[in-house]
Amino acid sequence: MSETTACYRRLGQIFVLVLVVAGLHGSTAKGGTVRHDRADSLYLSLAQDSRYQSVGQVSLLANDGYNYLASAVVIDSKWVLTAGHVVADAVSMNFNIAGNTYAAARWIAHPNYLNGDSSYDSN
């Protein structure tokens, strides 16, 4: 059994916790834009790339009554990392990865983000 599969199994045995942390200011991240003049297959093939096996989708219901989608990354068998603005107004939340959906037991936004310091958010 691969390490990734083992991690998914552990996730299935627990409730997923969503954690938002600060301290990412000095790190680098790759981003992208979906272009209208490129085939969707180019982007869909990235999802099959083993470098992105730990990336999943957060679906949430917010205080405003709307449902939202965002990305998140598994960082441990019990923790998922996403941006502060994703969890700040959430009422309920699920995490989907590899075709499995896990209900979040709780989520935590960094206190400084909640106090209005957007530098503690990662877009």
N, C-alpha and C positions, 0 to 999 in steps of 0.2 A: 504494500500500500504506500502510495506516495505521501510525502509530508503534507502536500496541499489537501489530499483526500482525507488524511487524518485530522487536519484542522477543520474541515467541513463537518466531519463526524462529531468532533468536540463541540462545534457550534450547535449541532442538532441536539445535543444533550443539555444545553444551557440556554438561558435567555441572552440575547445579544445586548451588550451594553454599548452605548454610543458615547464616545469620549471626544471632547474638543480640547485641544491643548494649545498653548502659545509656545513661543520660542523657536518658531520656524523662520524667523526673519533672515537668518544668514544662509538658509538652505536654498537649493535651486529646485525648480519644478519644470516639467515639460508641459506645454499646453498645445492646443490645436484649435483649428477652426474648420468647420464643415463648409466646404465650398460648393456652391451651386453648379459649378462647371466641372466637377469631378464625380465619378461614379460612386454610388453608395458602397459598392463592393470593396473599394479601397479602404473605407473606414471599418466596415464589418470584418475585414480580415485582421485588423488590429485586435479585435476582441478575441481572436483565436490565438494570438501571440502569447506564449508562456510568460512573458514579462508582466502581463496584466492579469494573471490568475487570481490575484488577491483583491481585485477591484470588483465592487458590486454596486447595487442600486438601492438607495434609500427612498422609500415612499412614506409620506407623512401627511397627516391632517393637521393644519395649523389653526391657531385661534381665530383667524378670519373666516374659517369654514371651508377653505379651499384645500385641495389635495396638491401636493408638490412632489417632484422627483429630483433627486440629486445623486451624486456619486459618493462613494465612501470606500475606504481601504481597510481590509482586515489587518490589524497590527499584532494580534495575539488571539488565542482561542476564545477569549471572552471579550475582546475589545474591537471596536470599529471606529475609525477616525474619519471625521467629516468636518466641514466648515461651521463656524459659530452661527452664521445666519441660517443654517439649515435647522439647527435644533432650538434656537432661541424662542420661537413661538409655537413649537410643536405641542400637539395635544396627544397624538399617538404616532407610532413610528414602526416601520418594518424594514428589514434589510434582506435583499434578494441577492444570492450569489449561486452560480452554477445550478440554476433551476430550483433552488431551495429558498424558502422564505422563513425568516425568523422574526418574531415579535420582540421589540426592544422592551426590556424591563424598566429601563430608565435612561436618561440622557443628561449630559452635563455640558454646559457651555462655560467657558472660562469667565470668572467673575469680572475681569476687566472688560471683556467684550460686552457683557450685560450692563456695565456701567457706562457704555457709550464709546469705548475706545476701540474703533474699528481696526486698529493695527493688530488686534488679537483675533482677527478673522482671516481665513484663507479662502479666497474666491476661486 
